[in-house]
Amino acid sequence: MREAGLVVVGAALAGLRAATAARRTGYDGPVTLVGAEPHLPYDRPPLSKAFLADPDCAPPTLADADALSSLGIDLRLGEPATGLSVSHREVLIGQSTVPFDSLIIATGCAPVASPFGGHTLRTLDDARAIRARIPATERAVLVGGGFIGAEIASALRERGAAVTIVEAADVPLVRAVGSEMASVLADRHRRNGVDLRCGTTVQAIDSNKVTLSDGSVLDADLVIVGIGARPAVGWLADSGLPLDDGVLCDETLRAAPGIYAAGDAARWHNPLFSTTMRLENWTSAAAQAEAAARNAVGPVASPFSTVPYFWSDWYGDRIQMVGVVTDDVTLLGSPADDSWLALYRAGDRLAGALALNQPGRIMKYRNRITRRAAWQDALEFATAR
């Protein structure tokens, strides 16, 4: 019988970090890393950035097979997990089962597909398929104006394609950065020659034509759909684990005894904000995974708290966000500037900060949010610089 140990389902950033973190804690039992894709663990953020913009960019691999073998990590790639028995402590992979003492769920998200077709971008194979189409693309339509769509638009403009973004909302990214700053960011698209169509939706995609709900028809050699993503937890439907926009976890990232979740698929109670959160960003996925591993194999499970942080690269600009969005925002600088800072207020506290081209500055506000800095102190710090 196969010896049980730590099983990590999901072989992207979070899964890899969990497996390697378990070894760093001194855990010497079996570690199995299960991945649905046949590829070695790779980094997803470059897929919508440099990998599309540069035809010679190599796949962004995070670890090679020899390195993982040297850590005693058993790779099971190319076979997705299809079920979980909590009572029998087994993960179902195809027709076989893998026993576990501890389990970390790190299966991330899957893109929401359009009923009308179009490419989606989540995996390395997705990115390769899109990149192969770019040389013959004169006109591209991106359905959805989120951060991934914005990054793809930037890459396509760099490659010389005309780009139209179709966004159902009145302005893209309202939920991510608030309505005022969403309008500011939308102007970055227009300044870089992107045709931004807001308040309309796709009605049909056919024969290099995209028909919109406002009656307009767009020519398109390439259509890419980025209308959101959902936690990839369908394989857990019959497991009995609590599922609600991800795997529901307590403040230690525990979903059930010996079972933890990390990354995009985890919805956990963040003690720092006294609420449940599910974060789809690189930094949180990495930190969550390491915390989940320590809790899964260690003697004591500790709470995990974090200030959300993400970044995005558009048209040579770097956009960074820390904390959470509120309706009370103060912009320091002009929307037309190539560098500015916006601060979000919640009562008498600093809640978040959004920056354009201020990479050395933004983390200072993340630290202040962690310390629950007073709004007035944060504002004085910002304006004194």
ABEGO torsion letter per residue (X at the ends): XBBBBBBBBEABAAAAAAAAAAAAAGBABBBBBBBABABBBBBAAAAABAAAABAABBBBBABBAAAAAAAGBBBBBGBBBABBBAAAGBBBBEABBBBBABBBBAAEBBBBBBAAEEBBBABAAAAAAAAAAAAABABBBBBEABAAAAAAAAAAAAAGBBBBBBBABABBGAAAAEAAAAAAAAAAAAAAGBBBBBGBBBABBBGGBBBBAAGBBBBBABBBBBAEBBBBAAAAAAAGBBBBGEBBBBAAGBABBGBBBBEAABBBBBAAAGBBBBBBBAAAAAAAAAAAAAAAABABBBBBBBBBBBBBBBGGBBBBBBEBBBABBBBBEBAABABBBBBBBBEABBABBBBBGBAAAAAAAAAAAAAGBBAAAAAAAAAAX
